[in-house]
């Protein structure tokens, strides 16, 4: 499961370099993955945040942005969205509670300074990352740091957590009523539990997951028609409308930004 947190507001002279990594298996119920990033110049670049079902920690060394962004159902650009050289950490609903001590619903739609939620731990983490020699070392250090900070006695809603993962991993369009039947609850019960735990409805979570699957395909240079079909959009017009609504960009514009990325080996 791959996610694209953001794209530059404007195309830059040089592509952004990214390197991604999975966390240690023990962390995978809580952390979806890590992404080291660097703009072409290394300087902070203003970004457009895309819809996400995750809470995301951004630790940037090129500008003032060390933030946590909550789940959101639309694009966002504001004064705190400039970064250029650092790492992002994607947290699941269970991860938000176990690692930050905050229910995901309290972060939905918001952007918060890292220190607001981590306190003194922010300075410690930033210092240790700053001393690491390379990005793979960052990922190993994050595994150690997050594992040590994991609060294992938290009790996330198992039904909601299971349903959330089902929606992320479903390769095809999954009807919410069918998911509720599969879990043995009413659709209304599932909706209430999502709002209480995540702050988004199951339908919105499914919509964002489908958008992110399409984005992932476009990063791999899949054509627009193929992405529309394989991600379960009704037709090309539906796909075009959804991409515009979710990203604030036309599919062609979004493709230009997504393919203007330089994945690094690692």
Steps between C-alpha positions, in 0.01 A plus 500: 500500500666820379399858582601836356469764769560810287634651179672837444270793432715579196727284288859550616816523284620165637290197601440399859692195614311250715595177673238289675524223756270275699524509879604206717225230496410573862409857402291420193159511673594857596734634229426462128846608390780756486597731214824694486471798266719775361409777257728550202677790672457371855318823588146510640231491231133578556281190458140411424388228742283231343209310663626238744359244742811527717646730760843601372803626689721731291851565635671754275857631528478756217228728638278570798250220441510224758136409509241228530224505242172322566282306256319722250256463213623783279815685393662749737760774452597736783797663669618181672520288183857593399767234537801384302729251676376253757283199575129427530338228712149375418292394801188283503206575734649256752840664455366847573377380838790270587782735394354847546240436769236679293193345330520548125166682496659789694753552217265462203525796264767671709873577498685518833853586599692187593589639841129542585452124500850368578613757756865451600519188283502718187843652575644158586372340181610787275847503657547127453385514136732794438796291615415204273726474191237405240133422441519124560651586838201729560264209445687271738506775761126561458434128551691512828349829617138418417521148640630640827216755509225254412220497755384139477218522752287722276182331382396614152156406375582169329197502273572853376870421460423187297252688281749783444766254381248321275422829326871581453582160354195431286610476138146571380218726604358369829145597589466622859179303553681183387787575739256551787331167418840331492574635849156411637389855581262750348628766262392765752704335775806489278456866408471607864811306598701652216395851602588427863841347423617659174291812442410396144215285372572154352387631161750786519778267612423272204498796260839620625645147481386468138650841417831396658500173301456705182780734605728201561429368151573839347837516680582178317417663165172314453280678247192691612253255339665201667502670840131587463402142416720315749405729789128445442386838369177483301656658190765747393278799577439375853874449545577850373243660731626310805865584435411867464284498814756311709820674388394839361683401180399347168621141448757626250630762746517245782690257275756768421571549872501129585736406221727788597631288785832318507476182711836425655628150548501373853 
